[in-house]
Amino acid sequence: MHSRCLWSWALDLMRDSRFAPHFTFDAQRLYKFNGARFVRFIDEPWTANTFWDAQSRLPQDAKPLAFILYADKAKLSSFGTAKGYPIIVRIANLPVEIRNSTGVGGGRVVGWLPIVKEDPKHSKKKSFVDFKNAIIVHSKSGYWFECWDHVQRLLWPLILILSADYEEQCVMSLIRGLKGKFPCPVCLVPQDEQSVLSNAHPLRTSTESLNILNAARSASTQKEKEQQLKAYSLRDVENCFGKVSYCDVHRALSFDRLHTNNADLGREAVVKIDANFDALPRWRNLKHFSHVVGIDFNDGSTHEDISKMIIFAAQSVLSRTNSELGYLLLRCIRCYVDLDIYAALEVHTEDTIAAGRDALSQFSTLMDLYIEKSHPETNKNWNFPKKHLLTHLFDDIIAKGVTRNYNTKPNEKMHGPLRAIYHRQTNFKDVAPQILRYDHWLLTSLSIRDEINDLDAYTDNLKATIEPDATENPEGVINAVARVQLGARQGDFSFADIEQSYATDRAFFGFRIKLNQFLNDSLPNNAIPLPNETRIRFQACDQITEFRYLRVNYESMVDWRLQRDLLRCNPKFFGSPRYDCVMIKTEHQPFFARLIYMFRCKVGGTELSIALIHPYDVGIGVRRRQDLDLGLWRVRAKPRSSSEFVFVDSIIRGAALASDPEAVNDYFVIDTIDTDIFLRMKALQDSSGLRFRHQ
């Protein structure tokens, strides 16, 4: 076993002026007014209950220094014959942007555990299995320390979060795992009741586990001791996490969204689904798939992206008439995706937690129905831990903050650099010390690089103060502060040129006349006087400036921070036409449209940024049952000749729309591309009375 001093690393960060000011030592309870009442919201660990409760039990002057520990085996060689077992630590007192980064203030490899090779002669014996689980992590007690601001603080280390997949959680909690009578490391759910998500079960505690272990060790025979331990699925090993003050290992273990939610739920698909996937629009930070049926992958992010899109690709294939069981599975997947997005929210309020619990209840109800109807065909056993662990999801959020605080994804990303070190910097013999030494060199060089970057930024700011004219932005550079900003300027074109270039496109019929009418109506309605109080009459020779890029800044409904969409309106973007869709604000309900043409024109002395759009706002009437069952928001396009002009300021954000293969001019709003559009569409559905069916 190889280790670095966890405590020294933490104190180094406390001395570092780049990171130390970002530490938060005191628990907080935060509230926001939602228009009707103040609701509590939770994001960082110090805004959740466990941090608050821990500090309440500490001495009055003590400041919690909370650690997040992660451990998991990693494949180093291509065929998995060489493996590593890194222990990665992060500090929960730092904000998530620093804590989950790959920089100096992010994750740090502080240990390397040996991987015990199972001998076939002993792999089935209890003593061998317990030997693997006896590897533990030690920690220290409170410590007076002078921080970067020359203030003495009583730092009190806490193991706040243990981040791991199910197998490692069993190791950390020292339970018997998958085949035990009670396979959950958090609660005492019987092995045959894991598929029932609506039942509550007693929670495990470290004190209770230790009492059971001590009672079993006092048994007169080895057989009797084993029986007592098996009754609670415990091992005959004392858990050293219990020696850390204020640490309950079963409470520290946390829901792992990567391995619990972003895994294969099951697929029933036909070739048509591949075509539907390929037809889905491209979107930033979302993989585009030309096909998914038969694809080989083991990447949780790929599973996640497919799950976000599967409803829109499969809804025309797994219909209620084509496959009753497949349709029921699709409804389950829809509830599952909703639940996963609630799990992914960057900030939770009391309202979103309540909505998430409701989504979990809906998922449980539909899964129970699917299990009942599919059992004669599949004979599948649904009593497995990944399904049951969902029951602890929202309790963990309330206790330790949002799931990105303890998701294993940032830690598993560190496996790649470790694997690269193994291949490029070791002699493949006794690799652990070589990997850890080179990892330390990388950390040192990264810290030096950060210092140089800070010096460069300081020098640039100083130069800007002394010579302001030397740092002015050149003409055409996008303004980062503006809410909406046009880019990718194409040049100036006359109305005659535009109408001739797009003579076959019905959206441009009467382009100049429609623009005149739009401005004459819209400017007075927006309290903008017409130039010289005369109606606008653009002539065929007048020019406008075309743009093919639009950046939209908007406030996220999730964390109320600034988010950004990068939208295209380009006939040849990387060799293919790309015309993105947008969500447009009106006095009443927003509507969706597709960008056709973006430009800037001068009216009097004012430059106006305008977009020609294809509106998707035809009334739907009575919603189809399938749309209600699958939570789909259907929109319908007007004829292309009914194109309209809007000011780009009226664009709320971008949107992705999936065409319905069964209905020409009908589209579905893809509400799963990010958490903001998910909450916006939930609000839109609520205001329109659209609800899921659950029976």
C-alpha positions as CSV (number, residue, x, y, z in Angstrom):
1,M,0.0,0.0,0.0
2,H,1.3,3.5,-0.9
3,S,0.0,6.7,0.6
4,R,0.6,10.4,0.8
5,C,-0.2,12.6,3.8
6,L,-3.8,13.7,3.3
7,W,-3.5,16.2,6.1
8,S,-0.4,17.9,4.7
9,W,-2.1,18.3,1.3
10,A,-5.1,19.9,2.9
11,L,-3.0,22.3,4.9
12,D,-1.0,23.3,1.8
13,L,-4.3,24.4,0.2
14,M,-5.2,26.3,3.3
15,R,-1.9,28.3,2.9
16,D,-2.4,28.9,-0.8
17,S,-3.9,32.3,-1.5
18,R,-5.3,31.1,-4.8
19,F,-7.7,28.6,-3.1
20,A,-7.9,29.3,0.6
21,P,-10.2,32.4,0.3
22,H,-12.7,30.1,-1.4
23,F,-13.0,27.8,1.6
24,T,-16.4,27.8,3.5
25,F,-16.1,26.6,7.1
26,D,-19.6,27.3,8.5
27,A,-22.8,25.5,7.6
28,Q,-25.4,27.6,5.9
29,R,-29.2,27.3,5.3
30,L,-30.2,29.3,2.2
31,Y,-33.6,30.5,1.1
32,K,-35.0,32.1,-2.1
33,F,-38.3,33.8,-2.7
34,N,-40.2,31.9,-5.4
35,G,-42.9,34.5,-5.9
36,A,-45.2,33.1,-3.2
37,R,-42.9,32.1,-0.3
38,F,-39.4,31.6,0.7
39,V,-38.1,28.1,-0.1
40,R,-34.9,26.5,1.1
41,F,-32.4,25.6,-1.6
42,I,-29.4,23.2,-1.4
43,D,-26.4,22.9,-3.6
44,E,-22.9,22.7,-1.9
45,P,-22.3,20.3,1.0
46,W,-22.2,23.1,3.5
47,T,-25.8,24.1,2.6
48,A,-27.1,20.6,3.4
49,N,-28.0,18.9,6.7
50,T,-25.1,16.6,7.5
51,F,-22.6,19.5,7.5
52,W,-24.9,21.5,9.7
53,D,-25.4,18.6,12.1
54,A,-21.7,17.8,12.3
55,Q,-20.8,21.4,13.1
56,S,-23.5,21.6,15.7
57,R,-21.8,18.7,17.6
58,L,-18.3,20.1,17.4
59,P,-16.7,22.4,20.0
60,Q,-17.8,26.0,19.6
61,D,-14.7,27.3,17.9
62,A,-14.2,24.2,15.7
63,K,-14.4,24.6,11.9
64,P,-15.3,21.4,9.9
65,L,-12.7,20.5,7.3
66,A,-14.7,18.0,5.3
67,F,-13.2,15.4,3.0
68,I,-14.7,13.4,0.1
69,L,-13.0,10.1,-0.4
70,Y,-13.2,7.9,-3.5
71,A,-11.7,4.5,-4.2
72,D,-12.2,2.2,-7.2
73,K,-10.1,-0.2,-9.2
74,A,-8.9,1.1,-12.6
75,K,-7.7,-0.8,-15.7
76,L,-4.2,0.4,-16.6
77,S,-3.4,-1.9,-19.5
78,S,-5.6,-2.2,-22.6
79,F,-6.7,-5.8,-21.8
80,G,-7.2,-5.1,-18.1
81,T,-4.4,-7.4,-16.9
82,A,-2.7,-4.6,-15.1
83,K,-4.9,-2.7,-12.6
84,G,-4.6,0.1,-10.1
85,Y,-6.5,0.9,-7.0
86,P,-6.2,4.7,-6.4
87,I,-7.7,6.6,-3.5
88,I,-8.7,10.1,-4.5
89,V,-9.6,12.9,-2.1
90,R,-11.4,16.2,-2.6
91,I,-12.2,18.9,0.0
92,A,-15.9,19.5,0.4
93,N,-15.3,23.1,1.8
94,L,-14.3,24.3,-1.7
95,P,-16.9,25.2,-4.3
96,V,-17.8,22.6,-6.9
97,E,-16.0,24.5,-9.8
98,I,-12.7,24.1,-7.9
99,R,-13.4,20.8,-6.1
100,N,-14.4,18.8,-9.2
101,S,-11.8,20.4,-11.5
102,T,-8.6,18.7,-12.7
103,G,-6.5,21.6,-11.3
104,V,-4.5,21.9,-8.1
105,G,-7.6,22.5,-6.0
106,G,-9.4,19.5,-7.5
107,G,-9.0,15.7,-6.9
108,R,-5.7,14.4,-5.5
109,V,-4.4,10.8,-5.5
110,V,-3.4,10.2,-1.8
111,G,-3.3,6.4,-1.8
112,W,-2.7,3.3,-3.9
113,L,-4.2,0.1,-2.5
114,P,-2.9,-3.3,-3.4
115,I,-5.2,-5.5,-5.5
116,V,-5.3,-9.0,-4.0
117,K,-5.2,-11.6,-6.7
118,E,-7.7,-14.3,-6.0
119,D,-6.2,-17.7,-5.6
120,P,-8.7,-20.4,-6.8
121,K,-7.7,-22.5,-3.8
122,H,-8.8,-19.7,-1.4
123,S,-11.2,-17.4,-3.3
124,K,-14.3,-19.1,-1.9
125,K,-13.0,-19.1,1.7
126,K,-14.3,-16.5,4.1
127,S,-10.9,-15.6,5.5
128,F,-9.6,-14.7,2.0
129,V,-12.6,-12.4,1.2
130,D,-12.3,-10.7,4.5
131,F,-8.6,-10.1,3.9
132,K,-9.4,-7.9,0.9
133,N,-11.9,-5.9,2.9
134,A,-9.6,-5.3,5.8
135,I,-7.8,-2.4,4.0
136,I,-8.8,0.8,5.7
137,V,-8.1,4.5,5.8
138,H,-6.9,6.4,8.8
139,S,-7.5,10.0,9.8
140,K,-6.7,12.5,12.5
141,S,-8.5,14.7,15.0
142,G,-8.9,18.5,15.4
143,Y,-5.9,20.8,14.8
144,W,-5.2,24.5,15.4
145,F,-3.8,26.0,12.2
146,E,-2.9,29.5,11.0
147,C,-4.5,29.9,7.6
148,W,-3.6,32.1,4.7
149,D,-5.3,35.2,6.4
150,H,-3.1,34.7,9.5
151,V,-6.2,33.7,11.5
152,Q,-5.9,30.7,13.8
153,R,-8.7,28.2,13.2
154,L,-9.5,24.9,15.0
155,L,-9.8,22.7,11.9
156,W,-11.8,19.5,12.6
157,P,-11.4,16.8,9.9
158,L,-14.6,15.0,8.9
159,I,-15.2,12.2,6.5
160,L,-18.3,13.8,5.0
161,I,-18.8,11.8,1.8
162,L,-17.6,8.4,0.6
163,S,-18.0,8.3,-3.2
164,A,-17.9,4.9,-4.8
165,D,-19.8,2.4,-6.9
166,Y,-21.8,-0.4,-5.3
167,E,-18.9,-2.9,-5.0
168,E,-16.6,-0.4,-3.3
169,Q,-19.4,0.8,-1.0
170,C,-19.7,-2.8,0.2
171,V,-16.0,-2.8,0.9
172,M,-16.2,0.5,2.7
173,S,-19.2,-0.5,4.8
174,L,-17.9,-4.1,5.3
175,I,-21.1,-5.8,4.3
176,R,-21.3,-9.1,2.4
177,G,-22.6,-7.5,-0.9
178,L,-24.9,-8.7,-3.6
179,K,-25.9,-12.1,-2.3
180,G,-26.2,-11.1,1.4
181,K,-29.5,-11.1,3.2
182,F,-29.4,-7.3,3.4
183,P,-27.3,-6.2,0.4
184,C,-27.8,-2.4,0.8
185,P,-24.9,-0.6,2.5
186,V,-27.2,2.1,3.7
187,C,-30.4,0.3,5.0
188,L,-31.6,-3.1,6.0
189,V,-33.7,-3.9,2.9
190,P,-34.2,-7.7,2.5
191,Q,-32.6,-9.2,-0.6
192,D,-36.0,-10.1,-2.1
193,E,-37.6,-6.7,-1.6
194,Q,-35.1,-4.5,-3.5
195,S,-37.4,-4.0,-6.5
196,V,-40.1,-2.4,-4.3
197,L,-39.2,1.3,-4.1
198,S,-42.1,2.4,-2.1
199,N,-41.2,0.6,1.1
200,A,-39.1,2.2,3.8
201,H,-36.5,0.2,5.8
202,P,-34.5,0.7,8.9
203,L,-31.2,2.6,8.3
204,R,-27.9,1.0,9.2
205,T,-25.6,2.9,11.7
206,S,-22.0,2.4,12.5
207,T,-22.8,2.1,16.2
208,E,-25.3,-0.6,15.6
209,S,-23.0,-2.5,13.2
210,L,-20.2,-2.3,15.8
211,N,-22.6,-3.6,18.5
212,I,-23.6,-6.5,16.3
213,L,-19.9,-7.3,15.5
214,N,-19.0,-7.3,19.2
215,A,-22.0,-9.4,20.1
216,A,-21.1,-11.9,17.4
217,R,-17.4,-12.1,18.6
218,S,-18.6,-13.1,22.0
219,A,-20.3,-16.1,20.6
220,S,-19.0,-19.4,21.8
221,T,-18.4,-21.0,18.4
222,Q,-17.2,-19.8,15.0
223,K,-20.4,-21.1,13.4
224,E,-22.6,-19.2,15.8
225,K,-20.6,-16.0,15.2
226,E,-21.0,-16.4,11.4
227,Q,-24.7,-16.9,11.7
228,Q,-25.1,-13.7,13.7
229,L,-23.1,-11.7,11.3
230,K,-24.8,-13.2,8.2
231,A,-28.2,-12.2,9.7
232,Y,-27.2,-8.6,9.1
233,S,-24.8,-9.2,6.1
234,L,-21.8,-8.0,8.1
235,R,-18.2,-9.2,8.0
236,D,-16.0,-10.1,10.9
237,V,-13.9,-6.9,10.5
238,E,-14.0,-3.8,12.6
239,N,-14.6,-0.7,10.4
240,C,-11.9,1.9,11.1
241,F,-14.1,4.7,9.7
242,G,-15.9,4.2,13.0
243,K,-12.8,5.5,14.8
244,V,-13.1,8.9,13.1
245,S,-15.1,11.2,15.2
246,Y,-18.6,12.1,14.0
247,C,-18.3,9.7,11.1
248,D,-21.0,7.2,10.3
249,V,-19.8,5.2,7.3
250,H,-23.4,4.2,6.3
251,R,-24.4,7.9,6.3
252,A,-21.2,9.0,4.5
253,L,-21.9,6.5,1.6
254,S,-23.6,8.4,-1.1
255,F,-25.9,7.9,-4.1
256,D,-23.7,7.4,-7.3
257,R,-25.6,8.7,-10.3
258,L,-23.0,7.5,-12.8
259,H,-23.2,3.8,-12.0
260,T,-26.8,3.7,-10.7
261,N,-28.7,5.8,-13.3
262,N,-26.4,5.9,-16.4
263,A,-26.4,2.1,-17.0
264,D,-28.3,0.0,-19.4
265,L,-32.0,-0.3,-18.4
266,G,-32.8,-2.4,-21.4
267,R,-33.6,-1.8,-25.1
268,E,-36.2,-3.1,-27.4
269,A,-35.6,-1.5,-30.7
270,V,-35.8,-2.0,-34.4
271,V,-33.8,-0.6,-37.3
272,K,-36.1,2.4,-37.6
273,I,-34.8,3.7,-34.3
274,D,-31.4,4.1,-35.8
275,A,-32.8,6.3,-38.5
276,N,-34.7,8.3,-35.9
277,F,-31.6,8.8,-33.9
278,D,-29.7,10.0,-36.9
279,A,-32.4,12.5,-37.7
280,L,-32.3,14.1,-34.2
281,P,-30.8,17.6,-34.2
282,R,-27.2,18.2,-33.0
283,W,-26.7,20.0,-29.7
284,R,-23.8,21.2,-27.8
285,N,-22.4,18.8,-25.1
286,L,-24.6,16.1,-26.5
287,K,-23.3,13.2,-28.6
288,H,-25.0,12.7,-31.9
289,F,-25.6,9.0,-32.8
290,S,-26.1,7.7,-36.4
291,H,-27.1,4.4,-34.8
292,V,-27.5,2.9,-31.4
293,V,-28.9,-0.6,-32.0
294,G,-26.0,-3.0,-31.6
295,I,-23.5,-0.4,-30.6
296,D,-20.8,-1.5,-28.2
297,F,-19.8,0.8,-25.5
298,N,-19.1,0.8,-21.7
299,D,-19.2,4.6,-21.1
300,G,-21.7,6.0,-18.6
301,S,-21.8,9.3,-20.5
302,T,-22.8,7.5,-23.7
303,H,-25.6,5.7,-21.8
304,E,-26.7,9.0,-20.4
305,D,-26.9,10.7,-23.8
306,I,-28.8,7.8,-25.4
307,S,-31.3,7.8,-22.5
308,K,-31.9,11.5,-23.0
309,M,-32.9,10.9,-26.7
310,I,-34.4,7.4,-26.7
311,I,-38.0,8.5,-26.0
312,F,-38.0,10.8,-29.1
313,A,-36.4,8.2,-31.3
314,A,-38.5,5.2,-30.2
315,Q,-42.0,6.8,-29.6
316,S,-43.1,6.1,-33.2
317,V,-41.8,2.5,-33.0
318,L,-42.9,1.2,-29.6
319,S,-46.4,2.4,-29.8
320,R,-49.3,1.1,-27.8
321,T,-50.7,-0.8,-30.8
322,N,-47.3,-2.2,-32.0
323,S,-46.0,-3.5,-28.7
324,E,-48.0,-3.1,-25.5
325,L,-45.1,-4.3,-23.4
326,G,-42.5,-2.2,-25.3
327,Y,-44.8,0.8,-24.9
328,L,-45.0,0.2,-21.1
329,L,-41.2,0.0,-21.0
330,L,-41.0,3.3,-22.9
331,R,-43.2,4.9,-20.3
332,C,-40.9,3.5,-17.6
333,I,-37.8,4.9,-19.4
334,R,-39.5,8.3,-19.6
335,C,-40.1,8.3,-15.8
336,Y,-36.5,7.0,-15.3
337,V,-35.1,9.9,-17.5
338,D,-37.1,12.4,-15.5
339,L,-35.9,11.0,-12.3
340,D,-32.3,11.1,-13.6
341,I,-32.6,14.8,-14.5
342,Y,-34.0,15.6,-11.1
343,A,-31.0,13.8,-9.7
344,A,-28.7,15.9,-11.9
345,L,-30.0,19.3,-10.9
346,E,-27.2,21.7,-9.9
347,V,-29.4,23.3,-7.2
348,H,-32.4,21.7,-5.4
349,T,-35.2,23.6,-3.7
350,E,-37.9,22.2,-1.5
351,D,-40.1,22.2,-4.5
352,T,-37.8,20.3,-6.8
353,I,-37.1,17.7,-4.1
354,A,-40.8,17.2,-3.7
355,A,-41.2,16.9,-7.5
356,G,-38.2,14.4,-7.6
357,R,-39.8,12.2,-4.9
358,D,-43.0,12.3,-6.9
359,A,-41.1,11.2,-10.0
360,L,-39.5,8.4,-8.0
361,S,-43.0,7.3,-6.9
362,Q,-44.2,7.4,-10.5
363,F,-41.2,5.4,-11.7
364,S,-41.8,2.8,-8.9
365,T,-45.5,2.4,-9.9
366,L,-44.8,1.9,-13.6
367,M,-41.9,-0.4,-12.9
368,D,-44.0,-2.6,-10.7
369,L,-46.6,-2.8,-13.5
370,Y,-43.9,-3.6,-16.1
371,I,-42.3,-6.3,-13.8
372,E,-45.7,-7.9,-13.4
373,K,-46.6,-7.9,-17.1
374,S,-43.1,-8.9,-18.4
375,H,-42.3,-11.7,-16.0
376,P,-44.0,-14.4,-18.0
377,E,-41.8,-13.5,-21.0
378,T,-38.5,-12.5,-19.3
379,N,-38.5,-14.2,-16.0
380,K,-36.1,-11.5,-14.9
381,N,-35.2,-10.9,-11.2
382,W,-35.5,-7.2,-10.5
383,N,-34.2,-7.5,-6.9
384,F,-30.8,-5.9,-7.4
385,P,-29.1,-3.0,-5.5
386,K,-28.9,-0.4,-8.3
387,K,-32.7,-0.3,-8.4
388,H,-33.1,-0.1,-4.7
389,L,-30.4,2.6,-4.2
390,L,-32.8,5.1,-5.9
391,T,-34.8,5.1,-2.7
392,H,-31.9,6.9,-0.9
393,L,-31.4,9.6,-3.7
394,F,-33.3,12.5,-2.2
395,D,-32.3,11.8,1.4
396,D,-28.7,12.0,0.3
397,I,-29.4,15.4,-1.5
398,I,-30.9,16.8,1.7
399,A,-28.1,15.4,3.8
400,K,-25.0,16.2,1.6
401,G,-26.1,18.5,-1.2
402,V,-26.7,17.8,-4.9
403,T,-25.3,14.7,-6.6
404,R,-22.4,16.3,-8.3
405,N,-20.9,16.7,-4.9
406,Y,-20.4,12.9,-4.7
407,N,-20.8,11.6,-8.2
408,T,-17.9,9.3,-9.1
409,K,-17.7,10.7,-12.6
410,P,-15.0,13.4,-11.8
411,N,-12.9,10.8,-10.0
412,E,-13.2,8.2,-12.8
413,K,-12.0,10.8,-15.3
414,M,-8.7,10.7,-13.4
415,H,-8.3,7.1,-14.4
416,G,-7.3,8.2,-17.9
417,P,-4.3,10.3,-16.9
418,L,-3.1,7.5,-14.5
419,R,-3.5,5.0,-17.4
420,A,-1.4,7.3,-19.7
421,I,1.3,7.5,-17.0
422,Y,1.4,3.7,-16.8
423,H,1.8,3.3,-20.6
424,R,4.3,6.2,-21.1
425,Q,6.3,6.6,-18.0
426,T,6.8,3.2,-16.3
427,N,8.7,0.1,-17.0
428,F,5.6,-2.0,-16.2
429,K,7.2,-3.4,-13.0
430,D,6.2,-2.3,-9.5
431,V,4.3,0.5,-11.2
432,A,2.5,2.1,-8.2
433,P,5.5,4.2,-6.9
434,Q,6.4,5.2,-10.5
435,I,2.8,6.4,-11.2
436,L,2.5,8.3,-8.0
437,R,5.9,10.0,-8.4
438,Y,5.0,11.1,-11.9
439,D,1.5,12.2,-10.8
440,H,3.3,14.4,-8.1
441,W,5.5,15.9,-10.8
442,L,2.4,16.7,-12.9
443,L,0.8,18.5,-9.9
444,T,3.9,20.5,-9.3
445,S,4.2,21.6,-13.0
446,L,0.5,22.4,-13.0
447,S,0.9,24.6,-9.9
448,I,3.8,26.4,-11.5
449,R,1.8,26.9,-14.7
450,D,-1.1,28.4,-12.7
451,E,1.3,30.8,-11.0
452,I,2.6,32.0,-14.4
453,N,-0.9,32.4,-15.7
454,D,-1.8,34.5,-12.7
455,L,1.3,36.7,-13.3
456,D,0.3,37.1,-17.0
457,A,-3.3,38.1,-16.0
458,Y,-1.9,40.6,-13.4
459,T,0.4,42.1,-16.0
460,D,-2.4,42.4,-18.6
461,N,-4.6,44.1,-16.0
462,L,-1.8,46.5,-15.1
463,K,-1.2,47.3,-18.7
464,A,-5.0,48.0,-19.3
465,T,-4.9,50.4,-16.4
466,I,-1.9,52.3,-17.7
467,E,-2.7,52.1,-21.4
468,P,-6.5,51.7,-21.8
469,D,-6.4,52.3,-25.6
470,A,-4.0,49.4,-26.1
471,T,-6.5,46.9,-24.9
472,E,-9.7,48.0,-26.6
473,N,-11.6,45.2,-28.3
474,P,-11.4,45.3,-32.1
475,E,-14.5,46.0,-34.0
476,G,-16.7,42.8,-34.5
477,V,-15.6,41.0,-31.3
478,I,-18.6,39.6,-29.5
479,N,-19.6,41.5,-26.3
480,A,-19.6,39.0,-23.4
481,V,-22.0,41.1,-21.4
482,A,-24.8,41.5,-23.9
483,R,-27.8,39.1,-23.4
484,V,-28.0,38.3,-27.1
485,Q,-25.3,39.0,-29.6
486,L,-25.0,38.3,-33.4
487,G,-21.8,36.9,-34.9
488,A,-20.3,35.4,-38.0
489,R,-21.0,38.5,-40.1
490,Q,-21.4,37.7,-43.8
491,G,-21.5,41.2,-45.3
492,D,-24.0,43.7,-46.5
493,F,-26.8,42.7,-49.0
494,S,-29.6,44.7,-50.6
495,F,-33.2,43.6,-50.4
496,A,-33.1,42.9,-54.1
497,D,-30.1,40.6,-53.7
498,I,-31.8,38.7,-50.8
499,E,-35.1,38.2,-52.6
500,Q,-33.3,37.0,-55.7
501,S,-31.0,34.6,-53.8
502,Y,-33.9,33.0,-52.0
503,A,-36.4,33.3,-54.8
504,T,-37.5,29.6,-54.4
505,D,-37.8,29.7,-50.6
506,R,-41.4,30.6,-49.7
507,A,-40.2,32.0,-46.3
508,F,-38.6,35.0,-48.2
509,F,-41.7,35.8,-50.3
510,G,-42.4,39.5,-49.7
511,F,-39.3,39.8,-47.5
512,R,-39.0,43.6,-47.7
513,I,-42.7,44.3,-47.5
514,K,-43.1,42.1,-44.4
515,L,-40.2,43.7,-42.7
516,N,-41.6,47.1,-43.3
517,Q,-44.9,46.0,-41.8
518,F,-43.2,44.4,-38.8
519,L,-41.2,47.4,-37.9
520,N,-44.1,49.8,-38.4
521,D,-46.2,47.7,-36.0
522,S,-43.6,46.7,-33.5
523,L,-41.7,49.8,-32.9
524,P,-44.6,51.9,-31.6
525,N,-45.8,48.9,-29.5
526,N,-42.4,48.8,-27.8
527,A,-42.5,52.6,-27.2
528,I,-39.9,53.2,-29.9
529,P,-40.8,56.2,-32.0
530,L,-40.7,55.9,-35.8
531,P,-38.0,58.0,-37.4
532,N,-39.4,61.5,-38.2
533,E,-42.8,60.0,-37.2
534,T,-43.1,58.5,-40.6
535,R,-43.7,55.0,-41.6
536,I,-40.7,52.9,-42.5
537,R,-40.4,52.1,-46.2
538,F,-37.2,50.2,-47.1
539,Q,-36.3,50.3,-50.8
540,A,-35.0,47.4,-52.9
541,C,-31.6,49.0,-53.0
542,D,-31.3,49.4,-49.2
543,Q,-28.9,47.1,-47.4
544,I,-28.9,44.9,-44.3
545,T,-26.1,42.9,-42.7
546,E,-26.4,39.1,-42.5
547,F,-25.2,37.1,-39.5
548,R,-25.1,33.3,-39.1
549,Y,-24.3,32.9,-35.4
550,L,-26.3,33.9,-32.3
551,R,-25.1,33.8,-28.7
552,V,-27.9,33.9,-26.1
553,N,-27.2,34.5,-22.4
554,Y,-30.1,33.6,-20.1
555,E,-30.7,33.0,-16.4
556,S,-31.0,29.3,-15.6
557,M,-34.1,28.3,-13.8
558,V,-32.0,25.7,-11.9
559,D,-29.2,27.7,-10.2
560,W,-30.2,31.3,-11.3
561,R,-26.7,31.7,-12.9
562,L,-25.9,32.9,-16.4
563,Q,-26.0,30.2,-19.0
564,R,-25.2,30.4,-22.7
565,D,-26.5,28.9,-25.9
566,L,-24.6,29.1,-29.1
567,L,-27.0,29.0,-32.0
568,R,-26.4,28.6,-35.8
569,C,-28.4,29.8,-38.8
570,N,-26.0,28.6,-41.5
571,P,-26.7,26.9,-44.9
572,K,-23.3,25.1,-44.7
573,F,-22.1,24.5,-41.1
574,F,-19.3,21.9,-41.3
575,G,-20.6,20.8,-44.7
576,S,-24.3,20.5,-43.6
577,P,-27.1,23.0,-43.2
578,R,-27.9,23.9,-39.6
579,Y,-30.8,26.1,-38.6
580,D,-31.3,25.9,-34.8
581,C,-34.6,26.3,-33.0
582,V,-35.4,28.9,-30.3
583,M,-37.8,29.6,-27.5
584,I,-39.4,33.0,-28.0
585,K,-41.0,35.2,-25.3
586,T,-44.5,36.6,-25.7
587,E,-46.9,38.4,-23.4
588,H,-48.5,35.1,-22.5
589,Q,-47.0,31.7,-23.3
590,P,-43.6,31.3,-25.1
591,F,-43.6,29.6,-28.4
592,F,-41.0,27.7,-30.5
593,A,-39.6,28.5,-33.9
594,R,-36.7,27.8,-36.3
595,L,-34.2,30.4,-37.3
596,I,-34.2,31.1,-41.1
597,Y,-32.2,34.3,-41.5
598,M,-30.6,36.8,-39.1
599,F,-29.6,40.3,-39.8
600,R,-29.0,43.8,-38.6
601,C,-30.6,46.9,-40.2
602,K,-30.6,50.6,-39.5
603,V,-33.7,52.5,-38.7
604,G,-33.0,56.2,-38.4
605,G,-29.9,56.2,-36.2
606,T,-30.7,52.9,-34.5
607,E,-29.3,49.5,-35.4
608,L,-31.8,46.7,-34.9
609,S,-31.0,43.0,-34.6
610,I,-33.8,40.9,-36.2
611,A,-34.4,37.3,-37.1
612,L,-36.7,35.7,-39.7
613,I,-38.2,32.7,-38.1
614,H,-40.5,29.7,-39.0
615,P,-43.0,29.6,-36.2
616,Y,-44.1,26.3,-34.7
617,D,-47.2,27.7,-32.9
618,V,-50.2,26.1,-34.7
619,G,-52.8,25.0,-32.1
620,I,-52.6,21.3,-31.3
621,G,-56.1,21.0,-29.8
622,V,-56.7,17.8,-27.8
623,R,-53.4,16.2,-26.8
624,R,-52.8,12.6,-27.9
625,R,-52.9,10.0,-25.2
626,Q,-49.4,8.9,-26.2
627,D,-48.1,12.4,-25.7
628,L,-49.6,12.5,-22.3
629,D,-48.2,9.0,-21.4
630,L,-44.7,9.9,-22.5
631,G,-44.7,13.5,-21.3
632,L,-44.1,14.8,-24.9
633,W,-44.7,18.5,-25.8
634,R,-45.9,18.5,-29.4
635,V,-45.6,21.7,-31.5
636,R,-46.8,22.1,-35.1
637,A,-45.2,24.2,-37.8
638,K,-47.1,26.9,-39.8
639,P,-46.7,26.8,-43.6
640,R,-43.2,28.1,-44.4
641,S,-44.7,31.0,-46.3
642,S,-46.1,32.2,-42.8
643,S,-42.6,33.1,-41.7
644,E,-42.3,36.0,-39.2
645,F,-39.8,38.6,-38.0
646,V,-38.9,38.9,-34.3
647,F,-36.3,41.0,-32.5
648,V,-33.5,38.8,-31.3
649,D,-33.9,40.2,-27.8
650,S,-37.2,38.3,-27.6
651,I,-35.3,34.9,-27.9
652,I,-35.3,33.3,-24.4
653,R,-32.8,30.5,-25.3
654,G,-32.1,27.8,-27.8
655,A,-34.2,24.7,-28.2
656,A,-33.8,21.3,-29.8
657,L,-36.8,19.9,-31.6
658,A,-37.3,16.3,-32.9
659,S,-39.6,15.7,-35.8
660,D,-42.4,13.2,-35.5
661,P,-41.9,10.6,-38.3
662,E,-45.6,9.8,-38.2
663,A,-46.9,13.4,-38.6
664,V,-45.6,15.9,-41.1
665,N,-44.9,19.3,-39.6
666,D,-45.1,18.0,-36.1
667,Y,-42.2,18.2,-33.7
668,F,-41.4,17.4,-30.1
669,V,-39.5,19.7,-27.8
670,I,-36.5,17.7,-26.5
671,D,-36.8,18.7,-22.8
672,T,-33.9,16.4,-21.7
673,I,-30.9,18.2,-23.3
674,D,-30.2,20.2,-20.1
675,T,-31.7,20.8,-16.7
676,D,-32.9,24.4,-17.5
677,I,-35.1,23.4,-20.5
678,F,-36.4,20.4,-18.4
679,L,-37.7,22.8,-15.7
680,R,-39.0,25.3,-18.2
681,M,-41.0,22.6,-20.0
682,K,-42.4,21.3,-16.6
683,A,-43.6,24.8,-15.9
684,L,-45.1,25.0,-19.4
685,Q,-46.8,21.7,-18.9
686,D,-48.2,22.7,-15.5
687,S,-49.6,26.0,-16.9
688,S,-51.3,24.1,-19.7
689,G,-52.7,21.3,-17.5
690,L,-50.6,18.6,-19.2
691,R,-49.9,15.7,-16.8
692,F,-48.3,12.3,-17.0
693,R,-50.6,9.3,-16.9
694,H,-49.4,6.7,-14.3
695,Q,-52.0,4.0,-14.4
